[in-house]
Amino acid sequence: MVLPGRPTVFLGRRAECALFDRWQDAVKAGRGGALVVLGEPGIGKSALLDHMASTAVGFRVVRAAGVEAEAELPFGVLHQVCAPFLATLEHLPGPQQNTLAAAFGLRTGAAPDRFILGLAVLGLLSEAASHQPLICVIDDAQWLDPGSAQALTFVAHRVGAEPLGLVFATAGGGLGGLQQVVLTGLGPGDARALLRSALHVPLDEEVVDRIAAEARGNPLALLELPRAMTAAGFACGFGPTDTAAVPGRIEDSFRSRVLRLPPATRMLLLVAAAEPTGDSALLWRAAARLGIGVSAATAAEADGLLSIGTQVVFRHPLVRSAVYQAMPPSQRRAAHRALADVTGPSEPDRRAWHRAQAAVGFDEEAAAELEGSAHRALARGGIAAAAAFLERSVALTADPAARAERALRAARAKQQAGAYDSALDLLALADRGPENELRAADSELLRGQIAFAHSFGGGATPVLLRAARRFESIDVSRARDVYLQALTSAMLAGRLGDECRIAEVAHSARRVPAASVPRASDLLLDGLTLLIVEGRDAAVPVLRRAVSAFTTEELAPEEEMYWLWLACHGAGLLWDDEAWRLLATRLLRSCEERGALSILPMAAATRAGLHLLSGELLQAASLAETAADVTFMTGAGPVPYTEVGLAVFRGRENDAATAIATATRDAMSRGEGMALTYLLWATAVLHNGAGRYDQALESARQAGADSSVQRIRNWALAELIEAAVRTGHQDLADEALRELCRTTRPCTSHWAAGIEAHCRALLAVGAEAEDLYRTALERLERTGLHAAVARVHLLYGEWLRRERRNLEARDQLRQAHEMFVRYGMDGFAERARGELSAAGEPTRKRRSRFGEQLTPQERRVAMLAAEGATNPEIASRLFISASTVDYHLRKVFRKLKVTTRTQLARLLQDGQPIPGDTDQP
């Protein structure tokens, strides 16, 4: 049966065509998505896309394709996709407008951020789809330039509740996580039918069967290879061949056909292959410079290798590749030289690239042009393109000093693009240049940053330390900044690093004084190094000034990215939850607004840590999901601190054990000792919550022994005191309390006073213990750390029950139980329930908590809506479209039986819906 408005399916792809039909129906109904058509060259991907486009009744279809020769040029394919909709650019938020315009060279300004660029493309295409269902078809996606690939993949993963679909065809990977349609060869019957349609001589049935089998059902092989065969070849089939290399055989066939053409025709084909824009006017201008006339195209067109109209179209991308590889280097250079000569001033980057490809040996003028192209690429956010331009410019540069400088710049671009091995090769080249202290220091710094990117462990620390020492005689401010980077590396390495290395960094940094008016980062470096060298009493006043400076001073974006995490660490050392909350929120927002993908997972974990201590597990879960999304998109990220913390605070034994084991293996492989200490602390919390004090004691002792990560060590001391008291290890508890007090006494926060009183109460007796528990509650209730408050209620209630004051104990235990239930801390809630029952009060059945009936994405939307974020703001922060936000929010309202954001906020706060206003989401 043929569906109305849809042509019949073509040969051998009935199942795939049916899948496309169902997918199109879903997209048209507002359930957008993406498909990847995967298969070897010639297998029929493009033909299937053509069929899909022809059946897209009621859709607007936009086509684009990657080209191998343009894989380094920035945003070429992305511009093909977005160009039809740029007239609606003003509908996007300002930052997204500016970013997209900068990427396409429509405006000047700061280099576009890749995350904001992805959001801008998503917004632009979603806006277009709101007027008419839209499908974007991207062929030869294996040759997408990096900027286009990242933006389009971002959109593909984020498209949701809109009539928008993306289809990619690729011969390679790089599009993981999307639904795949894998094309294999045609079946025997279909293969024989297609082969017979291409034959120009009659063949015996057994020869047809052999040819079809050796072509492995590849449609292009079945159509094209017979064209190159002689009569003798037909008589005996293909002969002995490697059946695993069909695409290579197809390309060989095309190459043979090219080499049989007249010389002028071959040269014309080469010029067309070297200039992938398909501009026929440009082709003929270049051909004229080479003395090639229009008649040269006749033989190529007659052979079916290409057609020349307003555009130059090759029969298949393998033809372009075969032509270029078949011709000798001297003729390739001649083709590029002609193209460079006729490329206009409006295309300076293409002209520079052609000129560079035409160069023989050194060519300073071509190298300078490439360097200019690199600057333009960086201004548009094309880091990979800039790296390619600069790398080629190095090869063309004769002067040793200029060559070394260009190699350093190329290495920096390669590092930013994630091509670390290439960056290190270029650094080796830079180091062979004439002696230059600044270049040597920059080279050492870049090596350290590459080592740090490979692993958060201590391998980067000695390299960064050497770089910092080099900068001391060149630029003191930069030296201090690099010392701070080295200290960060050493701290993250923690117990897996060299303890002496942390001290070495600190002592070295202390020798380099700050300017008379110190920056916030200077104060932070001084505070952290004082803590290591002279101890807490000397460090606390300076750390307090540093944290205050970070909370009040305006910082450059680069400073926020580099230092706010360390500032949060400093606030934690001071037990200053207010500063931690402010700085962590600022860091997270800065990462979201600027699209700092490499830092965003750590920023999310830093903010989520305080959510956990505050009993805000839903908010922490939302950030964990955001971090997981970013890690998936970038392929890199820190140990999943928040996922572990969530499982532990929820008291989910199996989930926690699995998460801790996985994270421990990951931390060991990355050399991230700080994560191991965090995981030991989390394990202690899990066991204390379940009343397994012996196990909690062992984990807390190990975490408390790591002096390299003092913030987490401080938390572990509190867990150690509780576990030691419960297991009768009075000496351990006393020593841990003394250690803890050394961290809290110099601090002035309610958190410091509350945690000290809580721990002292565990060791006290009689009226002193009761006074301390009350002090702990009074001080901690003045913070936002509700989980800590609930734990003190639990400990106080347990103490009262042991004092046989059951009526008072029930009041404390009831409060603890209700708080733990409300926060979703099931392990502690069960412990409180058992104590409450022992005190003579049975507990009621746990009520359903906010968000349990919501999907993870719905919870995230609900949390942000409850905080007062608008739909566009939610879309930007969750990296989805505004229409998807609206879709989820309506489902949230329906599931939770609320009608306003005010009710949603109260539900989040109180745990149950409050009837009232009637304004809509």
C-alpha positions in Angstrom: 0.0 0.0 0.0 1.2 3.5 -0.9 0.5 6.2 1.7 -1.2 9.3 0.4 1.3 12.0 -0.6 4.2 9.5 -0.3 6.0 7.8 -3.2 6.6 4.1 -3.1 9.7 3.0 -1.1 12.8 2.5 -3.2 14.6 -0.7 -3.8 15.7 -2.7 -0.7 15.0 0.0 2.0 11.4 -0.7 2.9 12.0 -1.0 6.7 14.1 2.1 6.8 11.5 4.1 4.8 8.8 3.0 7.2 10.9 4.1 10.1 11.3 7.5 8.5 7.6 7.7 8.0 6.9 7.1 11.7 9.6 9.5 12.8 8.2 12.2 10.6 4.7 11.7 12.0 6.2 12.1 15.5 8.1 15.3 14.6 5.0 16.8 13.0 3.0 16.0 16.2 5.5 18.1 18.2 7.8 15.2 19.4 11.0 16.4 17.8 14.1 14.4 17.7 17.2 13.3 15.7 18.3 10.4 13.6 21.7 9.3 12.4 22.0 7.3 9.2 25.2 5.3 9.5 26.9 3.3 6.9 30.0 2.9 4.6 30.5 5.1 1.5 28.2 4.1 -1.3 25.8 2.2 0.9 22.9 4.6 0.0 22.8 7.1 2.8 22.3 10.1 0.5 19.7 8.3 -1.5 17.7 7.5 1.7 18.0 11.2 2.7 16.7 12.2 -0.7 13.8 9.9 -0.3 13.0 11.1 3.2 13.1 14.7 2.0 10.7 13.9 -0.8 8.2 12.3 1.6 8.3 15.2 4.1 4.8 16.5 3.2 4.0 19.6 5.2 7.5 20.2 6.3 10.1 22.7 5.5 13.3 20.8 4.6 16.8 22.4 4.9 19.7 20.6 3.4 23.4 20.9 4.2 26.5 18.7 3.7 30.0 18.4 5.1 32.9 18.6 2.7 36.3 17.0 3.5 38.3 19.9 2.2 36.3 22.4 4.4 36.4 20.3 7.6 38.7 22.9 9.2 36.8 26.1 8.2 34.6 27.4 11.0 30.8 27.0 11.0 30.5 26.4 7.3 27.8 23.7 7.6 26.1 25.4 10.5 25.7 28.5 8.3 24.1 26.4 5.6 21.5 25.2 8.1 20.8 28.5 9.7 21.0 30.9 6.7 17.3 30.6 5.7 16.3 31.8 9.2 18.7 34.6 10.0 16.1 37.2 9.2 14.4 36.1 12.5 17.6 36.5 14.6 16.1 39.4 16.6 13.7 37.0 18.2 16.5 35.4 20.2 17.8 36.8 23.5 20.5 39.4 23.1 23.5 37.2 24.1 22.4 34.5 21.7 21.9 37.0 18.9 25.3 38.4 19.3 26.9 34.9 19.5 25.3 33.6 16.4 26.0 36.8 14.5 29.7 36.7 15.5 30.0 33.0 14.5 28.8 33.9 11.0 30.9 37.0 10.8 27.8 39.3 10.7 29.0 41.3 13.7 32.3 42.0 15.4 32.8 41.4 19.1 33.9 38.8 21.5 34.5 35.3 20.3 31.3 33.4 20.4 30.9 30.9 23.2 30.2 27.4 22.0 27.5 26.6 24.6 25.6 29.9 24.0 26.0 29.2 20.3 24.3 25.9 20.6 21.4 27.5 22.5 21.1 30.2 19.9 20.9 27.6 17.1 18.3 25.7 19.1 16.3 28.8 19.6 16.5 29.9 16.0 15.4 26.5 14.6 12.7 26.1 17.3 11.3 29.5 16.3 11.3 28.5 12.6 9.6 25.2 13.5 6.8 27.0 15.4 5.6 28.4 12.1 6.0 25.2 10.0 7.4 21.8 11.0 11.1 21.7 10.1 13.6 19.0 9.2 17.3 19.7 8.9 19.2 17.2 6.8 22.9 17.1 7.1 24.8 14.7 4.8 28.4 13.6 5.1 28.4 14.6 8.8 31.8 12.9 9.2 33.3 16.0 7.6 31.5 18.6 9.7 33.8 21.3 10.9 34.2 21.1 14.8 32.1 24.2 15.5 29.2 23.1 13.3 29.4 19.5 14.6 29.3 20.6 18.3 26.4 23.1 17.7 24.3 20.7 15.7 24.9 17.8 18.0 23.9 20.0 20.9 20.7 20.8 19.2 20.1 17.2 18.3 20.3 16.2 22.0 18.2 19.1 23.1 15.3 19.2 20.7 12.1 18.0 22.4 8.6 19.4 22.4 8.6 21.1 19.1 8.1 20.0 15.5 11.8 20.0 14.7 13.9 17.1 13.5 17.5 16.6 12.5 18.8 13.8 10.3 22.5 13.2 9.9 24.2 10.8 7.5 27.7 9.8 8.3 30.3 7.2 7.4 31.9 7.6 10.8 31.2 8.1 14.5 31.1 11.3 16.6 27.3 11.5 17.0 26.8 9.2 20.0 23.6 9.1 22.0 21.3 9.7 19.0 19.0 7.1 17.5 20.8 5.3 14.7 19.7 3.8 11.4 22.5 1.5 10.3 22.5 0.7 6.6 23.9 -2.5 5.4 24.2 -4.0 1.9 21.2 -4.9 -0.1 19.9 -8.4 0.0 20.8 -10.9 -2.8 17.6 -10.4 -4.8 17.7 -6.6 -4.6 21.4 -6.5 -5.3 21.0 -8.6 -8.5 18.1 -6.4 -9.7 20.1 -3.2 -9.2 23.2 -4.7 -10.9 21.2 -5.8 -13.9 19.9 -2.2 -14.3 23.5 -1.0 -14.6 24.9 -3.7 -17.0 25.7 -2.8 -20.5 26.2 -6.4 -21.7 24.3 -9.6 -21.0 25.8 -11.9 -18.3 25.4 -15.4 -17.1 23.4 -15.8 -13.9 26.3 -17.2 -12.0 28.5 -14.2 -13.0 25.8 -11.8 -11.8 25.6 -13.7 -8.5 29.3 -13.5 -8.0 29.5 -9.8 -8.8 26.6 -9.1 -6.5 28.2 -11.1 -3.7 31.6 -9.5 -4.0 30.0 -6.0 -4.0 28.5 -7.0 -0.6 25.2 -5.4 -1.6 26.8 -1.9 -1.7 24.5 0.0 -4.1 27.2 2.4 -5.5 29.5 -0.5 -6.1 26.7 -2.3 -8.0 26.0 0.7 -10.1 29.5 2.0 -10.7 32.0 -0.8 -10.8 30.5 -2.5 -13.9 31.2 0.8 -15.8 35.0 0.2 -15.4 35.0 -3.5 -16.3 36.3 -4.9 -19.6 34.6 -7.7 -21.5 37.1 -10.1 -20.1 36.4 -8.9 -16.6 32.7 -9.5 -17.2 33.4 -12.9 -18.4 35.1 -13.9 -15.1 33.6 -11.6 -12.6 35.7 -9.3 -10.4 38.3 -12.0 -9.8 40.0 -12.5 -6.4 39.4 -9.4 -4.3 39.3 -8.2 -0.7 35.6 -8.1 0.0 36.1 -6.0 3.1 37.3 -2.9 1.1 34.4 -2.1 -1.1 34.6 1.7 -0.7 38.3 1.5 -1.6 37.5 -0.5 -4.7 34.9 2.1 -5.7 37.4 4.9 -5.3 39.9 2.9 -7.3 37.3 2.5 -10.0 36.7 6.3 -10.1 40.4 6.9 -10.1 40.9 4.6 -13.1 38.1 6.4 -15.0 39.6 9.8 -14.2 43.1 8.8 -15.5 41.6 7.7 -18.8 40.2 11.2 -19.4 42.1 13.9 -21.5 44.7 15.9 -19.6 42.6 19.2 -19.7 39.6 17.3 -18.4 41.6 15.8 -15.6 42.9 19.3 -14.6 39.4 20.8 -14.7 38.3 18.0 -12.4 41.2 18.7 -10.1 40.3 22.4 -9.8 36.7 21.4 -9.0 37.9 18.9 -6.4 40.2 21.5 -4.7 37.5 24.1 -4.4 34.6 22.6 -2.5 32.2 25.5 -2.6 30.7 24.3 -5.9 30.8 27.8 -7.3 30.9 27.2 -11.1 31.9 30.8 -11.9 34.9 30.5 -9.7 35.8 27.2 -11.3 35.7 28.7 -14.8 37.8 31.7 -13.7 40.5 29.4 -12.3 40.3 27.1 -15.4 40.9 30.1 -17.6 44.0 31.0 -15.7 45.2 27.5 -16.4 44.3 27.7 -20.1 41.5 25.2 -19.8 38.4 25.8 -22.1 34.8 25.0 -21.5 35.0 21.9 -23.8 37.1 20.2 -21.2 34.0 19.5 -19.2 32.3 17.4 -21.9 34.2 14.2 -21.3 33.8 14.3 -17.5 30.0 15.0 -17.8 29.6 12.3 -20.4 31.3 9.8 -18.0 28.9 10.8 -15.3 31.7 12.0 -12.9 30.2 15.4 -12.3 27.8 18.0 -13.7 28.4 21.7 -14.0 25.5 24.1 -13.9 25.1 27.0 -11.5 26.8 24.6 -9.1 29.5 22.0 -9.6 28.2 18.6 -8.3 30.3 15.5 -8.2 28.7 12.1 -8.7 29.7 11.1 -5.2 32.1 12.4 -2.6 34.4 9.5 -3.5 34.8 11.0 -6.9 36.2 14.2 -5.4 38.6 12.2 -3.3 39.6 10.0 -6.1 40.3 13.0 -8.4 42.4 14.8 -5.8 44.5 11.7 -4.9 45.0 10.7 -8.5 46.8 13.9 -9.5 50.5 14.6 -8.8 51.5 17.2 -6.1 52.7 19.7 -8.7 49.3 19.8 -10.4 47.5 20.1 -7.1 49.6 23.1 -6.2 48.9 24.6 -9.6 45.2 24.2 -9.1 45.3 25.8 -5.6 47.5 28.7 -7.0 44.9 29.4 -9.7 42.1 29.3 -7.2 44.0 31.6 -4.9 44.4 34.1 -7.7 40.7 34.2 -8.6 39.3 34.1 -5.1 38.0 37.6 -4.2 38.8 39.8 -1.2 35.5 38.9 0.3 36.8 35.4 1.0 40.3 36.1 2.5 40.4 32.8 4.5 39.8 30.6 1.4 42.3 32.6 -0.6 44.9 32.2 2.2 44.2 28.5 2.5 44.6 27.9 -1.3 47.8 30.0 -1.3 49.2 28.0 1.5 48.4 24.7 -0.3 50.1 26.1 -3.4 53.3 27.0 -1.6 56.5 25.1 -2.0 59.0 25.4 0.9 58.9 28.6 2.9 56.5 31.4 2.1 56.3 34.2 4.6 53.6 36.1 2.8 51.3 33.0 2.7 52.2 32.3 6.4 51.2 35.9 7.4 47.9 35.5 5.5 47.2 32.3 7.4 47.9 34.0 10.6 45.4 36.6 9.8 42.9 33.9 8.9 43.6 32.4 12.3 42.8 35.7 14.1 39.5 35.9 12.2 38.6 32.3 13.0 39.3 32.9 16.7 37.1 36.0 16.6 34.3 33.8 15.3 34.9 31.1 17.8 36.5 28.7 15.3 39.3 27.4 17.6 39.9 24.3 15.5 40.1 26.3 12.3 42.5 28.7 13.9 44.7 25.8 15.0 44.8 24.4 11.5 45.7 27.8 10.0 48.4 28.4 12.5 49.8 24.9 12.2 50.1 25.3 8.4 51.7 28.8 8.9 54.4 27.3 11.0 55.5 25.0 8.1 55.7 28.0 5.8 57.8 30.2 8.1 61.6 30.3 7.6 62.7 32.7 10.4 63.5 30.6 13.5 62.1 33.2 16.0 58.9 33.8 14.1 58.5 30.0 13.5 58.8 29.4 17.3 56.3 32.1 18.1 53.8 30.8 15.6 54.3 27.2 16.9 53.5 28.4 20.4 50.3 30.1 19.2 49.3 27.1 17.2 50.0 24.9 20.2 47.8 27.1 22.4 45.0 26.9 19.8 45.4 23.1 19.6 45.2 22.9 23.4 42.0 24.9 23.4 40.5 22.7 20.7 41.4 19.6 22.8 44.1 18.3 20.3 46.6 17.7 23.1 49.1 15.5 21.2 49.3 18.0 18.3 49.8 20.8 20.9 52.7 19.0 22.5 54.4 18.4 19.1 54.1 22.1 18.3 55.5 23.0 21.7 58.5 20.8 21.0 59.0 22.8 17.8 58.6 26.1 19.7 61.2 25.1 22.2 63.8 24.6 19.3 63.6 28.3 18.5 66.0 31.0 19.7 66.2 31.4 23.4 63.4 33.6 24.8 62.4 33.6 28.4 58.8 34.6 28.0 58.2 32.0 25.3 59.9 29.4 27.4 57.6 30.3 30.4 54.5 30.3 28.2 55.5 26.9 26.8 56.0 25.4 30.2 52.6 26.8 31.4 50.9 25.3 28.4 52.4 21.9 29.1 51.2 22.1 32.6 47.7 23.1 31.5 47.6 20.2 29.1 48.8 17.8 31.8 46.0 19.1 34.1 43.4 18.7 31.4 44.5 15.1 30.9 44.1 14.4 34.7 43.2 16.3 37.8 46.0 14.5 39.5 49.4 15.8 40.6 51.2 15.1 37.3 50.6 18.7 36.3 51.9 20.2 39.6 55.7 20.1 38.9 55.2 21.4 35.4 53.1 24.3 36.6 55.6 24.9 39.4 58.4 25.2 36.9 56.4 27.6 34.8 55.6 29.8 37.9 59.3 30.0 38.7 60.1 31.1 35.1 57.5 33.9 35.3 59.0 35.3 38.5 61.6 37.3 36.6 59.2 38.3 33.8 55.8 39.1 35.3 55.1 38.7 39.0 51.4 38.8 38.7 51.4 36.0 36.2 53.8 34.1 38.4 51.4 34.3 41.3 48.5 33.2 39.1 50.4 30.2 37.9 51.4 29.3 41.5 47.7 29.4 42.3 47.1 26.9 39.4 49.9 24.7 40.7 48.4 24.8 44.2 45.0 23.8 42.8 46.6 20.9 41.0 48.4 19.7 44.1 45.2 20.0 46.2 43.2 18.0 43.7 45.8 15.3 43.7 45.5 15.2 47.5 46.4 11.8 49.0 47.4 10.5 45.6 50.0 13.2 45.1 53.2 14.1 46.9 52.5 15.8 50.2 55.9 17.5 50.0 54.9 19.0 46.6 52.0 21.0 48.2 54.5 22.4 50.7 57.0 23.1 48.0 54.4 25.1 46.0 53.4 27.0 49.1 56.9 27.9 50.2 57.8 29.0 46.6 54.8 31.1 46.3 55.5 32.8 49.6 58.7 34.2 48.2 56.9 36.2 45.5 55.2 39.2 47.1 51.9 40.6 45.8 51.5 44.1 44.5 50.9 46.9 47.0 47.2 46.7 46.2 46.6 43.0 46.1 44.0 41.4 43.9 41.4 38.9 45.2 43.5 36.1 43.8 46.6 37.4 45.5 44.8 37.3 48.9 43.6 33.8 48.2 47.1 32.6 47.3 48.5 34.2 50.5 45.7 32.7 52.6 46.1 29.2 51.3 49.9 29.2 51.4 49.8 30.6 55.0 47.5 27.8 56.0 50.1 25.3 54.7 53.2 27.1 55.9 52.2 28.7 59.2 48.8 27.2 60.1 45.2 28.2 60.6 45.6 31.0 63.0 47.8 32.9 60.6 45.8 32.0 57.6 42.2 32.8 58.7 42.4 36.6 58.7 43.9 36.6 55.2 41.4 34.0 53.9 38.6 36.1 55.3 39.9 39.1 53.4 40.2 37.0 50.3 36.7 35.6 50.5 35.3 39.1 51.2 37.1 40.4 48.1 35.7 37.7 45.9 32.2 38.4 47.2 32.4 42.2 46.7 34.8 42.8 43.8 34.0 42.8 40.1 36.1 40.1 38.4 37.0 39.5 34.8 35.3 36.5 33.3 38.7 34.6 33.2 39.2 35.3 36.9 35.8 34.0 37.8 36.4 30.8 35.8 39.8 30.2 37.3 39.4 31.3 40.9 35.8 31.2 42.2 36.0 27.5 42.9 39.1 28.1 45.0 37.3 31.0 46.7 34.4 28.6 47.6 37.1 26.2 49.0 38.3 29.1 51.1 34.8 29.9 52.4 34.4 26.2 53.3 37.7 26.4 55.3 36.2 29.3 57.2 32.9 27.5 57.8 31.3 30.4 56.0 28.2 28.9 54.4 26.8 32.3 53.4 29.9 33.2 51.3 30.0 29.7 49.9 26.5 30.0 48.8 27.0 33.4 47.2 30.3 32.4 45.4 29.1 29.0 44.3 25.9 30.5 42.8 28.0 33.2 41.1 30.4 30.6 39.7 27.5 28.4 38.4 25.7 31.3 36.7 29.0 32.5 35.2 29.6 29.1 33.7 26.1 28.8 32.4 26.1 32.3 30.9 29.5 31.9 29.2 29.1 28.2 28.3 32.3 27.2 30.2 31.7 23.5 29.6 35.0 22.3 31.1 34.3 24.0 34.4 30.5 23.7 34.6 30.4 20.2 36.1 32.7 21.2 38.9 30.7 24.5 39.4 27.5 22.4 39.6 29.1 20.0 42.2 30.3 23.0 44.3 26.8 24.5 44.5 25.2 21.1 44.9 27.4 20.4 47.9 25.7 23.2 49.8 22.3 22.1 48.7 23.0 18.6 50.2 24.1 20.1 53.5 20.9 22.3 53.4 18.6 19.3 52.8 17.8 20.6 49.3 18.2 17.2 47.6 15.9 18.0 44.7 18.0 21.1 43.8 21.1 19.0 44.1 19.6 16.4 41.9 18.8 19.0 39.3 22.4 20.1 39.2 23.7 16.6 39.1 21.6 16.0 36.0 22.9 19.2 34.5 26.5 18.1 35.2 25.8 14.7 33.7 24.4 16.3 30.6 27.5 18.4 30.1 29.8 15.5 30.8 28.0 13.5 28.2 28.3 16.3 25.6 31.9 17.0 26.3 33.2 13.5 27.2 35.0 14.9 30.2 34.2 15.9 33.7 35.2 15.5 37.4 34.3 12.6 39.6 30.5 12.7 40.1 30.6 14.2 43.6 26.9 15.2 43.6 25.6 11.8 42.4 27.5 10.1 45.3 26.3 12.7 47.8 22.7 12.3 46.7 22.8 8.5 47.1 24.4 8.9 50.5 22.1 11.6 51.8 19.1 9.7 50.5 20.3 6.7 52.4 20.0 4.4 49.4 22.5 1.7 50.3 22.8 -0.1 46.9 22.8 3.1 44.8 25.4 4.6 47.2 27.6 1.6 47.2 27.6 1.4 43.4 28.2 5.1 43.0 31.1 5.1 45.5 32.8 2.1 43.9 32.5 3.6 40.4 33.7 7.0 41.5 36.6 5.5 43.5 37.8 3.7 40.3 37.4 6.9 38.3 39.3 9.0 41.0 42.1 6.5 41.0 42.5 6.5 37.3 42.5 10.4 37.2 44.8 10.7 40.1 42.2 12.8 41.9 43.0 12.2 45.6 40.6 15.0 46.8 37.7 12.9 45.4 38.9 9.8 47.3 38.8 11.9 50.6 35.3 13.1 49.7 34.1 9.6 49.0 35.5 8.4 52.3 33.6 11.2 54.1 30.4 10.3 52.1 30.8 6.7 53.2 31.1 7.7 56.8 27.9 9.8 56.5 26.1 6.8 54.9 27.1 4.5 57.7 26.4 7.0 60.5 22.9 7.5 59.0 22.3 3.8 59.1 23.7 3.4 62.6 26.7 1.3 61.4 29.1 3.1 63.6 32.1 0.7 63.3 32.1 1.1 59.5 31.5 4.9 59.8 34.5 5.1 62.2 36.9 3.5 59.8 35.9 5.6 56.8 36.0 8.8 58.8 39.4 8.0 60.2 40.8 7.6 56.7 39.2 10.8 55.5 40.3 12.7 58.6 43.9 11.6 58.0 44.2 13.6 54.7 45.5 17.0 55.7 45.9 18.0 52.0 42.1 18.6 51.7 41.4 20.4 54.9 37.8 21.4 54.1 36.6 17.8 53.6 38.8 16.6 56.5 37.0 19.0 58.8 33.6 17.5 57.9 35.1 14.0 58.4 36.1 15.0 61.9 32.5 15.6 62.8 31.5 12.1 61.5 34.5 10.6 63.3 33.4 12.1 66.6 29.9 10.7 66.3 31.1 7.2 65.3 33.8 7.1 67.9 31.4 8.1 70.7 28.9 5.4 69.6 31.6 2.7 69.5 33.3 3.6 72.8 36.5 5.0 71.4 36.7 8.0 73.7 40.3 8.7 73.0 39.7 9.0 69.3 36.7 11.2 69.9 38.6 13.5 72.2 41.5 13.9 69.7 39.1 14.5 66.8 37.3 17.2 68.9 40.5 18.9 69.6 41.4 18.9 65.9 37.9 20.2 65.0 38.0 23.0 67.5 41.3 24.2 66.0 39.4 24.7 62.8 36.2 26.3 64.3 37.7 28.6 67.0 39.3 31.1 64.7 36.1 31.4 62.7 33.1 33.6 63.5 30.3 31.9 61.6 27.1 30.3 63.0 28.1 27.1 61.2 31.5 26.9 63.0 29.9 27.6 66.4 27.0 25.2 65.7 29.1 22.3 64.5 31.5 22.7 67.4 28.7 22.7 69.9 27.1 19.7 68.3 30.3 17.7 68.5 31.1 18.8 72.0 27.7 17.8 73.1 28.4 14.2 72.0 31.2 14.0 74.5 29.5 16.0 77.3 27.2 14.7 80.1 24.3 16.1 82.1 23.3 19.7 81.9 26.4 20.6 79.9 25.4 18.3 77.1 21.9 19.7 77.0 23.1 23.3 76.9 25.5 22.4 74.0 22.7 20.7 72.0 20.5 23.7 72.5 23.4 26.0 71.5 24.0 23.9 68.4 20.4 24.1 67.3 20.2 27.9 68.0 23.3 28.6 66.0 22.7 26.2 63.1 19.1 27.3 62.7 20.5 30.7 61.8 22.2 29.2 58.8 20.5 27.5 55.8 22.0 24.1 56.7 18.8 22.3 57.5 20.2 18.8 57.2 22.7 19.7 59.9 19.8 21.0 62.1 17.9 17.8 61.6 20.9 15.7 62.6 21.2 17.8 65.8 17.5 17.2 66.6 18.2 13.5 66.1 21.3 13.4 68.3 19.6 15.5 71.0 16.5 13.3 70.9 18.7 10.2 71.2 20.4 11.7 74.2 17.1 12.6 75.9 15.8 9.1 75.4 18.9 7.7 77.0 18.3 10.1 79.9 14.8 8.6 80.1 13.1 11.9 79.2 10.9 10.2 76.6 8.3 13.0 76.3 11.0 15.6 75.5 12.8 13.0 73.3 9.8 12.4 71.2 9.5 16.1 70.5 13.1 16.3 69.2 12.9 13.0 67.3 9.6 13.9 65.8 11.1 17.1 64.4 14.1 15.2 63.1 12.0 12.5 61.5 9.7 15.0 59.8 12.6 17.0 58.5 14.5 14.0 57.2 11.3 12.7 55.5 10.7 16.1 53.9 14.2 16.4 52.6 14.2 12.8 51.3 17.0 11.6 53.7 15.6 8.2 54.1 18.5 6.6 55.9 18.5 9.2 58.7 14.7 9.2 58.6 14.7 5.4 59.3 17.1 5.9 62.2 14.9 8.6 63.6 11.8 6.5 63.1 13.4 3.7 65.1 14.4 6.0 67.9 10.9 7.6 68.0 9.3 4.2 68.2 11.6 3.2 71.0 10.6 6.5 72.8 7.0 5.3 72.7 5.6 7.1 69.6 4.7 5.1 66.5 5.4 7.0 63.2 2.8 7.6 60.6 3.2 6.4 57.0 5.5 8.7 55.0 3.7 11.1 52.8 4.6 11.4 49.2 7.3 14.0 48.7 7.4 16.8 46.2 8.5 15.7 42.8 8.4 11.9 43.3 5.9 11.6 40.5 7.9 13.9 38.1 10.5 12.9 35.6 14.0 14.2 36.2 13.6 16.8 33.5 10.2 17.9 34.9 11.8 18.2 38.4 14.6 20.4 37.0 12.1 22.7 35.3 9.9 22.8 38.4 12.8 23.7 40.7 13.8 26.6 38.5 10.2 27.8 38.0 9.8 27.7 41.8 12.8 29.9 42.2 11.2 32.5 39.9 13.0 31.9 36.7 11.2 32.7 33.5 10.7 30.2 30.7 13.5 31.6 28.6 15.8 31.7 31.6 15.0 28.1 32.4 15.6 27.2 28.8 19.0 28.9 28.9 20.1 27.2 32.1 18.9 23.7 31.2 20.1 24.0 27.6 16.6 23.3 26.1 14.2 25.4 24.0 11.5 27.6 25.6 8.8 25.5 24.0 10.2 22.4 25.8 10.2 24.3 29.1 6.5 25.2 28.5 5.7 21.6 27.7 7.3 20.3 30.8 5.9 23.0 33.1 2.4 22.3 32.0 2.9 18.6 32.8 4.3 19.6 36.2 1.3 21.8 37.0 -1.1 19.0 36.0 0.7 16.3 38.0 1.1 18.3 41.1 -2.4 19.9 40.9 -1.2 23.5 41.2 -2.1 26.4 38.9 0.6 29.0 39.8 4.3 29.3 40.2 3.6 30.7 43.7 1.9 27.4 44.7 4.8 25.5 43.1 7.3 27.5 45.3 5.2 26.8 48.4 5.0 23.1 47.5 8.7 23.0 47.2 9.2 24.7 50.5 6.4 23.0 52.6 6.1 19.6 50.9 2.4 19.9 49.9 0.4 22.1 47.5 -1.3 25.2 48.7 -4.5 26.3 46.9 -4.7 29.9 45.9 -3.9 32.0 42.9 -5.0 31.1 39.4 -2.3 32.6 37.1 -0.9 30.2 34.6 2.6 28.9 34.0 
